[in-house]
Amino acid sequence: MVPIPGMNILLGVSGGIAAYKAADLVRRLRERGCAVRVVMTAAATAFVSPLTFQALSGHPVRTGLLDPAAEAGMDHIELARWADRVLLAPATADLIARLAAGLADDLLTTLVLATAAPLYLAPAMNQQMWRHPATQENLERLRRRGVQVLGPGVGSQACGEQGPGRMLEPAELVTTLLAADRSATKAAAGPLAGVRAMVTAGPTREPLDPVRYLGNRSSGRMGYAVAEALAGLGAAVTLISGPTALPTPTGVLRVDVETAREMHSAVLERIAGVSLFVAAAAVADYRPADPVPQKIKKVEAELVVRLVRNPDILAEVAAQPSPPFTVGFAAETDQVEDHALTKLRTKRLHMIAANRVGGAVGGFERNDNALTVLWPDGRRELPMMPKTQLARELALLIAERYVASS
Ligand code: CTP
């Protein structure tokens, strides 16, 4: 692997048995041409001596925030500025929780708040602790802030159990860190570098009563894949998502909503400054007019639900005084192209991606899909392929048309 000369890595070591592996990590990072400075939490020093890291990194190791002697040298703010990358390895469940809460109760967490450098975490913990919803929720919060989570590996653990939670091996961590870094550099140079994009995805849920809703069969996969692909081309992407079971794509800021009206407000509150808007959500066109506050009991032989129209989010965004480049989706069971062209014109869109739903091919809840993409003076067929690949092709086409129109 090509070293990245002069890259400054701040390595944060927290208190887990995998701390001993971090010593090898320092050696390997230095072999790749990186300068490494090490900060340890108090608990980490119970596993490995700071002297080990000092010898391997060639620099004194910092352990405390309130250390006048150390602060007289490179103080914590200077250290935070010095770092090009911050790697926390091992990152314990406790460290992850403190980071998610935004605490700054020791030197390491203070540095994380004080640095503008990208942050990478290599979790290491018992498999039950890894699987605990508290840990998973904390990681999700951190991912949403753009933190990259490397691993963990799966296998036998120091505590004698089997499962996920092992810190990745140092060689693997270095490869992943430098590969993640290269893809970030590539994205920064991509055709959408510096462009703010927004993507809506997933279904909406329209409540009938506190326990029931009207929904649809959208999995959100296509929208999520488009958000990820646009981020891969360099765009700063906000994903406004209905309820899905999908993880947040790397480097994407996600805002969760449930109903069409919530999605409408979430989009309009954030649309200023957005240059590219992709509406991939399957927004409910109607909602129950009078959702009831108590659970509906089965006392009547028949029940009539009156529905009222929801706002059309895409049409409203496209009708703004200076609208972003707008891309819609059209899911049709018949006369796919005719209906899509009508939507392109009536909603005044820059582009529409149409697909056939129902029947034996493509559409909701499937891994593969095909699209006919139309714009006012052109079209392109994207044939049946896995949704992630299709999303990349579509993102490239959107980037091409967006660049041509601006
Ligand atoms: N859309 C939206 N807000 C809505 C409804 C739809 O933003 N309230 C967006 C979808 O995300 C998609 C496109 O508009 O990009 C779909 O257009 P729409 O006219 O709603 O399609 P259908 O629901 O298929 O319309 P119809 O039932 O009239 O065919």
Residues whose N, C-alpha, C, O or C-beta is under 5 A from the ligand:
A	BS01	CTP	A279 A280 A281 A282 V283 A284 D285 N310 P311 D312 I313 L314 V327 G328 F329 A330 A331
